[in-house]
Amino acid sequence: MILFVLRRVFRHGPAPAPAAGPAGRRARPPPGAGARCKPAYDGPVTNPLSLLAERWHPTPQHVRRAALAALVMSVVIVVTGGAVRLTASGLGCTTWPRCTADSLTPTPAMGINGVIEFTNRMLTYVLCAAVGWFILAARCAKPWRHALTRLGWAQFWMVMSNSVLGGITVLTGLNPYIVAAHMVAAMGLVWVAVLSWERAAEGDGEPRALVAEPIRLLARVLVGVIGLLVLAGTLVTGAGHHPGASSKDGKPVYRIPVDYDRLVQAHADLVFLSVGLTLAALLVFAAVKAPPAARARVRELFVLLLLQGVLGFVQYFTDAPEVMVGLHMLGAALIWGAALRVPLALRGRAGIPAQAAAPAAELVA
């Protein structure tokens, strides 16, 4: 030890004494003095998504399949939510987020209604998985599809918000206005899912109009009227035959206090207006030689509206049987999605350079 100290003194000289502080006291060395510091890390900050993106590069076809899966599940959850109401299972689980005050899952005493309601809740996780797949595919694609990733996260938070809204419907004893808002939120999810699916087949360049502005305005008006049609349908449901449960705490489930027949008539008027606007769009699109995809989508919408109209009239005059109402809800989701696709076919997007340089086979939608 003595030899080590002497060798250090002869090589480096004696260590400087610490500066004296006030009153001749030696100043305390600053914290960490003499400690060896690691060099600062100045590389990029990574997270699990960026690490996955370095190792997995899904093709454009894969991204669009993921978007389609999320879209299909957004429609499925509309239909299963309707099945809960039509089987009087809306209060099959008596509370939320648990199924009962003492159980997370339904008990045998709750019967089939508890199973139906709980199954619908569990399908939310399947929907989240589909949306998560889309988010990962959009994030890991090369190049990174920033807009698609944002649309995926928008879907995720809409699912989360609507699941809370679904819980509120239970806690409020199936209040018809909350139930209607729950349905409108589900249609909002369909909207974003349709947009995601369409955008997955396009590039990320700036959109360019393929027709004149008045034609695009007609398409937007058509979407707005069909949106009002869907909204009116939720009000008809709120005043109609299937409240979702027979009673709440021994009292009948509250219904919207508006004459049912008048609501149905207003709903039918919007159907006629929607059919007329769709027929007008068919003729105008043909006259101005709109893109073939736009004309095909308007034809699809026209057929769906006619089928839905026939179904609605049969449903009304047969006292709204459960199966007919369920098919009507499926038709509403399909019509809404078909209407949203019409204006999207009236503009195009050029691919960004990295996409334009990719092999043509990888860009097939």
Secondary structure as a PSIPRED ss2 file (coil, helix, strand):
# PSIPRED VFORMAT (PSIPRED V4.0)

   1 M C   1.000  0.000  0.000
   2 I H   0.000  1.000  0.000
   3 L H   0.000  1.000  0.000
   4 F H   0.000  1.000  0.000
   5 V H   0.000  1.000  0.000
   6 L H   0.000  1.000  0.000
   7 R H   0.000  1.000  0.000
   8 R H   0.000  1.000  0.000
   9 V H   0.000  1.000  0.000
  10 F H   0.000  1.000  0.000
  11 R H   0.000  1.000  0.000
  12 H H   0.000  1.000  0.000
  13 G C   1.000  0.000  0.000
  14 P C   1.000  0.000  0.000
  15 A C   1.000  0.000  0.000
  16 P C   1.000  0.000  0.000
  17 A C   1.000  0.000  0.000
  18 P C   1.000  0.000  0.000
  19 A C   1.000  0.000  0.000
  20 A E   0.000  0.000  1.000
  21 G C   1.000  0.000  0.000
  22 P H   0.000  1.000  0.000
  23 A H   0.000  1.000  0.000
  24 G H   0.000  1.000  0.000
  25 R C   1.000  0.000  0.000
  26 R E   0.000  0.000  1.000
  27 A C   1.000  0.000  0.000
  28 R C   1.000  0.000  0.000
  29 P C   1.000  0.000  0.000
  30 P C   1.000  0.000  0.000
  31 P C   1.000  0.000  0.000
  32 G C   1.000  0.000  0.000
  33 A C   1.000  0.000  0.000
  34 G C   1.000  0.000  0.000
  35 A C   1.000  0.000  0.000
  36 R C   1.000  0.000  0.000
  37 C C   1.000  0.000  0.000
  38 K C   1.000  0.000  0.000
  39 P C   1.000  0.000  0.000
  40 A C   1.000  0.000  0.000
  41 Y C   1.000  0.000  0.000
  42 D C   1.000  0.000  0.000
  43 G C   1.000  0.000  0.000
  44 P C   1.000  0.000  0.000
  45 V C   1.000  0.000  0.000
  46 T C   1.000  0.000  0.000
  47 N C   1.000  0.000  0.000
  48 P H   0.000  1.000  0.000
  49 L H   0.000  1.000  0.000
  50 S H   0.000  1.000  0.000
  51 L H   0.000  1.000  0.000
  52 L H   0.000  1.000  0.000
  53 A H   0.000  1.000  0.000
  54 E H   0.000  1.000  0.000
  55 R H   0.000  1.000  0.000
  56 W C   1.000  0.000  0.000
  57 H C   1.000  0.000  0.000
  58 P C   1.000  0.000  0.000
  59 T C   1.000  0.000  0.000
  60 P H   0.000  1.000  0.000
  61 Q H   0.000  1.000  0.000
  62 H H   0.000  1.000  0.000
  63 V H   0.000  1.000  0.000
  64 R H   0.000  1.000  0.000
  65 R H   0.000  1.000  0.000
  66 A H   0.000  1.000  0.000
  67 A H   0.000  1.000  0.000
  68 L H   0.000  1.000  0.000
  69 A H   0.000  1.000  0.000
  70 A H   0.000  1.000  0.000
  71 L H   0.000  1.000  0.000
  72 V H   0.000  1.000  0.000
  73 M H   0.000  1.000  0.000
  74 S H   0.000  1.000  0.000
  75 V H   0.000  1.000  0.000
  76 V H   0.000  1.000  0.000
  77 I H   0.000  1.000  0.000
  78 V H   0.000  1.000  0.000
  79 V H   0.000  1.000  0.000
  80 T H   0.000  1.000  0.000
  81 G H   0.000  1.000  0.000
  82 G H   0.000  1.000  0.000
  83 A H   0.000  1.000  0.000
  84 V H   0.000  1.000  0.000
  85 R H   0.000  1.000  0.000
  86 L H   0.000  1.000  0.000
  87 T C   1.000  0.000  0.000
  88 A C   1.000  0.000  0.000
  89 S C   1.000  0.000  0.000
  90 G C   1.000  0.000  0.000
  91 L C   1.000  0.000  0.000
  92 G C   1.000  0.000  0.000
  93 C C   1.000  0.000  0.000
  94 T C   1.000  0.000  0.000
  95 T C   1.000  0.000  0.000
  96 W C   1.000  0.000  0.000
  97 P C   1.000  0.000  0.000
  98 R C   1.000  0.000  0.000
  99 C C   1.000  0.000  0.000
 100 T C   1.000  0.000  0.000
 101 A C   1.000  0.000  0.000
 102 D C   1.000  0.000  0.000
 103 S C   1.000  0.000  0.000
 104 L C   1.000  0.000  0.000
 105 T C   1.000  0.000  0.000
 106 P C   1.000  0.000  0.000
 107 T C   1.000  0.000  0.000
 108 P H   0.000  1.000  0.000
 109 A H   0.000  1.000  0.000
 110 M H   0.000  1.000  0.000
 111 G H   0.000  1.000  0.000
 112 I H   0.000  1.000  0.000
 113 N H   0.000  1.000  0.000
 114 G H   0.000  1.000  0.000
 115 V H   0.000  1.000  0.000
 116 I H   0.000  1.000  0.000
 117 E H   0.000  1.000  0.000
 118 F H   0.000  1.000  0.000
 119 T H   0.000  1.000  0.000
 120 N H   0.000  1.000  0.000
 121 R H   0.000  1.000  0.000
 122 M H   0.000  1.000  0.000
 123 L H   0.000  1.000  0.000
 124 T H   0.000  1.000  0.000
 125 Y H   0.000  1.000  0.000
 126 V H   0.000  1.000  0.000
 127 L H   0.000  1.000  0.000
 128 C H   0.000  1.000  0.000
 129 A H   0.000  1.000  0.000
 130 A H   0.000  1.000  0.000
 131 V H   0.000  1.000  0.000
 132 G H   0.000  1.000  0.000
 133 W H   0.000  1.000  0.000
 134 F H   0.000  1.000  0.000
 135 I H   0.000  1.000  0.000
 136 L H   0.000  1.000  0.000
 137 A H   0.000  1.000  0.000
 138 A H   0.000  1.000  0.000
 139 R H   0.000  1.000  0.000
 140 C H   0.000  1.000  0.000
 141 A C   1.000  0.000  0.000
 142 K C   1.000  0.000  0.000
 143 P C   1.000  0.000  0.000
 144 W C   1.000  0.000  0.000
 145 R C   1.000  0.000  0.000
 146 H H   0.000  1.000  0.000
 147 A H   0.000  1.000  0.000
 148 L H   0.000  1.000  0.000
 149 T H   0.000  1.000  0.000
 150 R H   0.000  1.000  0.000
 151 L H   0.000  1.000  0.000
 152 G H   0.000  1.000  0.000
 153 W H   0.000  1.000  0.000
 154 A H   0.000  1.000  0.000
 155 Q H   0.000  1.000  0.000
 156 F H   0.000  1.000  0.000
 157 W H   0.000  1.000  0.000
 158 M H   0.000  1.000  0.000
 159 V H   0.000  1.000  0.000
 160 M H   0.000  1.000  0.000
 161 S H   0.000  1.000  0.000
 162 N H   0.000  1.000  0.000
 163 S H   0.000  1.000  0.000
 164 V H   0.000  1.000  0.000
 165 L H   0.000  1.000  0.000
 166 G H   0.000  1.000  0.000
 167 G H   0.000  1.000  0.000
 168 I H   0.000  1.000  0.000
 169 T H   0.000  1.000  0.000
 170 V H   0.000  1.000  0.000
 171 L H   0.000  1.000  0.000
 172 T C   1.000  0.000  0.000
 173 G C   1.000  0.000  0.000
 174 L C   1.000  0.000  0.000
 175 N C   1.000  0.000  0.000
 176 P H   0.000  1.000  0.000
 177 Y H   0.000  1.000  0.000
 178 I H   0.000  1.000  0.000
 179 V H   0.000  1.000  0.000
 180 A H   0.000  1.000  0.000
 181 A H   0.000  1.000  0.000
 182 H H   0.000  1.000  0.000
 183 M H   0.000  1.000  0.000
 184 V H   0.000  1.000  0.000
 185 A H   0.000  1.000  0.000
 186 A H   0.000  1.000  0.000
 187 M H   0.000  1.000  0.000
 188 G H   0.000  1.000  0.000
 189 L H   0.000  1.000  0.000
 190 V H   0.000  1.000  0.000
 191 W H   0.000  1.000  0.000
 192 V H   0.000  1.000  0.000
 193 A H   0.000  1.000  0.000
 194 V H   0.000  1.000  0.000
 195 L H   0.000  1.000  0.000
 196 S H   0.000  1.000  0.000
 197 W H   0.000  1.000  0.000
 198 E H   0.000  1.000  0.000
 199 R H   0.000  1.000  0.000
 200 A H   0.000  1.000  0.000
 201 A C   1.000  0.000  0.000
 202 E C   1.000  0.000  0.000
 203 G C   1.000  0.000  0.000
 204 D C   1.000  0.000  0.000
 205 G C   1.000  0.000  0.000
 206 E C   1.000  0.000  0.000
 207 P E   0.000  0.000  1.000
 208 R E   0.000  0.000  1.000
 209 A E   0.000  0.000  1.000
 210 L C   1.000  0.000  0.000
 211 V C   1.000  0.000  0.000
 212 A C   1.000  0.000  0.000
 213 E H   0.000  1.000  0.000
 214 P H   0.000  1.000  0.000
 215 I H   0.000  1.000  0.000
 216 R H   0.000  1.000  0.000
 217 L H   0.000  1.000  0.000
 218 L H   0.000  1.000  0.000
 219 A H   0.000  1.000  0.000
 220 R H   0.000  1.000  0.000
 221 V H   0.000  1.000  0.000
 222 L H   0.000  1.000  0.000
 223 V H   0.000  1.000  0.000
 224 G H   0.000  1.000  0.000
 225 V H   0.000  1.000  0.000
 226 I H   0.000  1.000  0.000
 227 G H   0.000  1.000  0.000
 228 L H   0.000  1.000  0.000
 229 L H   0.000  1.000  0.000
 230 V H   0.000  1.000  0.000
 231 L H   0.000  1.000  0.000
 232 A H   0.000  1.000  0.000
 233 G H   0.000  1.000  0.000
 234 T H   0.000  1.000  0.000
 235 L H   0.000  1.000  0.000
 236 V H   0.000  1.000  0.000
 237 T H   0.000  1.000  0.000
 238 G H   0.000  1.000  0.000
 239 A H   0.000  1.000  0.000
 240 G C   1.000  0.000  0.000
 241 H C   1.000  0.000  0.000
 242 H C   1.000  0.000  0.000
 243 P C   1.000  0.000  0.000
 244 G C   1.000  0.000  0.000
 245 A C   1.000  0.000  0.000
 246 S C   1.000  0.000  0.000
 247 S C   1.000  0.000  0.000
 248 K E   0.000  0.000  1.000
 249 D C   1.000  0.000  0.000
 250 G C   1.000  0.000  0.000
 251 K E   0.000  0.000  1.000
 252 P C   1.000  0.000  0.000
 253 V C   1.000  0.000  0.000
 254 Y C   1.000  0.000  0.000
 255 R C   1.000  0.000  0.000
 256 I C   1.000  0.000  0.000
 257 P C   1.000  0.000  0.000
 258 V C   1.000  0.000  0.000
 259 D C   1.000  0.000  0.000
 260 Y H   0.000  1.000  0.000
 261 D H   0.000  1.000  0.000
 262 R H   0.000  1.000  0.000
 263 L H   0.000  1.000  0.000
 264 V H   0.000  1.000  0.000
 265 Q H   0.000  1.000  0.000
 266 A H   0.000  1.000  0.000
 267 H H   0.000  1.000  0.000
 268 A H   0.000  1.000  0.000
 269 D H   0.000  1.000  0.000
 270 L H   0.000  1.000  0.000
 271 V H   0.000  1.000  0.000
 272 F H   0.000  1.000  0.000
 273 L H   0.000  1.000  0.000
 274 S H   0.000  1.000  0.000
 275 V H   0.000  1.000  0.000
 276 G H   0.000  1.000  0.000
 277 L H   0.000  1.000  0.000
 278 T H   0.000  1.000  0.000
 279 L H   0.000  1.000  0.000
 280 A H   0.000  1.000  0.000
 281 A H   0.000  1.000  0.000
 282 L H   0.000  1.000  0.000
 283 L H   0.000  1.000  0.000
 284 V H   0.000  1.000  0.000
 285 F H   0.000  1.000  0.000
 286 A H   0.000  1.000  0.000
 287 A H   0.000  1.000  0.000
 288 V C   1.000  0.000  0.000
 289 K C   1.000  0.000  0.000
 290 A C   1.000  0.000  0.000
 291 P C   1.000  0.000  0.000
 292 P H   0.000  1.000  0.000
 293 A H   0.000  1.000  0.000
 294 A H   0.000  1.000  0.000
 295 R H   0.000  1.000  0.000
 296 A H   0.000  1.000  0.000
 297 R H   0.000  1.000  0.000
 298 V H   0.000  1.000  0.000
 299 R H   0.000  1.000  0.000
 300 E H   0.000  1.000  0.000
 301 L H   0.000  1.000  0.000
 302 F H   0.000  1.000  0.000
 303 V H   0.000  1.000  0.000
 304 L H   0.000  1.000  0.000
 305 L H   0.000  1.000  0.000
 306 L H   0.000  1.000  0.000
 307 L H   0.000  1.000  0.000
 308 Q H   0.000  1.000  0.000
 309 G H   0.000  1.000  0.000
 310 V H   0.000  1.000  0.000
 311 L H   0.000  1.000  0.000
 312 G H   0.000  1.000  0.000
 313 F H   0.000  1.000  0.000
 314 V H   0.000  1.000  0.000
 315 Q H   0.000  1.000  0.000
 316 Y H   0.000  1.000  0.000
 317 F H   0.000  1.000  0.000
 318 T C   1.000  0.000  0.000
 319 D C   1.000  0.000  0.000
 320 A C   1.000  0.000  0.000
 321 P C   1.000  0.000  0.000
 322 E H   0.000  1.000  0.000
 323 V H   0.000  1.000  0.000
 324 M H   0.000  1.000  0.000
 325 V H   0.000  1.000  0.000
 326 G H   0.000  1.000  0.000
 327 L H   0.000  1.000  0.000
 328 H H   0.000  1.000  0.000
 329 M H   0.000  1.000  0.000
 330 L H   0.000  1.000  0.000
 331 G H   0.000  1.000  0.000
 332 A H   0.000  1.000  0.000
 333 A H   0.000  1.000  0.000
 334 L H   0.000  1.000  0.000
 335 I H   0.000  1.000  0.000
 336 W H   0.000  1.000  0.000
 337 G H   0.000  1.000  0.000
 338 A H   0.000  1.000  0.000
 339 A H   0.000  1.000  0.000
 340 L H   0.000  1.000  0.000
 341 R H   0.000  1.000  0.000
 342 V H   0.000  1.000  0.000
 343 P H   0.000  1.000  0.000
 344 L H   0.000  1.000  0.000
 345 A C   1.000  0.000  0.000
 346 L C   1.000  0.000  0.000
 347 R E   0.000  0.000  1.000
 348 G E   0.000  0.000  1.000
 349 R E   0.000  0.000  1.000
 350 A C   1.000  0.000  0.000
 351 G C   1.000  0.000  0.000
 352 I C   1.000  0.000  0.000
 353 P H   0.000  1.000  0.000
 354 A H   0.000  1.000  0.000
 355 Q H   0.000  1.000  0.000
 356 A H   0.000  1.000  0.000
 357 A C   1.000  0.000  0.000
 358 A C   1.000  0.000  0.000
 359 P C   1.000  0.000  0.000
 360 A H   0.000  1.000  0.000
 361 A H   0.000  1.000  0.000
 362 E H   0.000  1.000  0.000
 363 L H   0.000  1.000  0.000
 364 V C   1.000  0.000  0.000
 365 A C   1.000  0.000  0.000
